[in-house]
Amino acid sequence: MPGLVIAPSGDGHRTTTQINIMIKGETVFASIIVTAFGLGILVGPVAGYFIDKATAKQCLNHDWPKEANQIHRDWCIANGYKI
């Protein structure tokens, strides 16, 4: 890297290649963190869309156990889903 001065520490046997690998390793780690954060932002809304779509279908088709019919109907209505 231009302008980067590396002063040996300890016994002075660390080579430039080892130092460059350490710098690249930090860059890769930062890239992984940024990518994971970006995917997290994207995955949430996409998952929410599909969950909402499946819930709407379940409410329309009354796809739940008969013994729990009323509680499911009430929940669908309270949350704005058509039954």
N, C-alpha and C positions, 0 to 999 in steps of 0.2 A: 504494500500500500504506500503510495507516495506520502512523504511527510511523517511516516511512522518510524519512530526510533525505538529500537528494542535493546535494552540494556540487559545483559545476562545477569541472572541472579543465582545464588547458591554456588554450585561448583562450576558454572559457566558452560556446561556441556549440552545445553538445550540448543537444538539446531533451528534454523529459520523454518524448515519444513514442519517441524513439530509445532512451532508457534503459529504458522499459517493454518494448520489443521485445527488448532484450538480456536482461532478466530472464526473459521468456517463452521465449526461445530456450534458456536454461539449463534451464528447467523441461521443455521438450520433449525436450531431450537426455537428461535424467535419466529421463523417462518411457520413452524408447526403450531405454535401458540396462536398466531394470527389466523391461520387456516381453520383451526378448531373453533375459534371464536366466530369466524364468518359462517361456518357450517351450523353452529348453534343458533345463530340469528336466523338462518334460512330454514332449518329443520322445524323449529317451533311453529311458525305459521302454516307450513305445509302439513305437518301432522295435525294441527288444529282443524284445518280445512277438511281432511279426510275423516276425522273423528266426528265433526259436525255433520258431514254428509251421511255417515253411517247411522248416527243418532236420529237424523230426520227420517231415514228409511225405516229404522226400527219403530219409531213412533207411528208412522203411516201404516205399517203392516201389523202393528200390535204384536211384535215379536218378543214376547216375554212370557213367563209362566202364568197360567190362568189364575193361580191362587194369589198372585201379586198384581192382578190387573188394575185395580183402582189406584194403587200407589204409583204405578208407572204412568197411567193416564194423567193423574194429577201433576206428576213431575213434568211430563211433556207439555202440558198446557201452561204450567207456571213458567217454563223456560222458552215459550214461544214456538213450540213445534206443533204442526198440524197432526191430529190423530184421526 
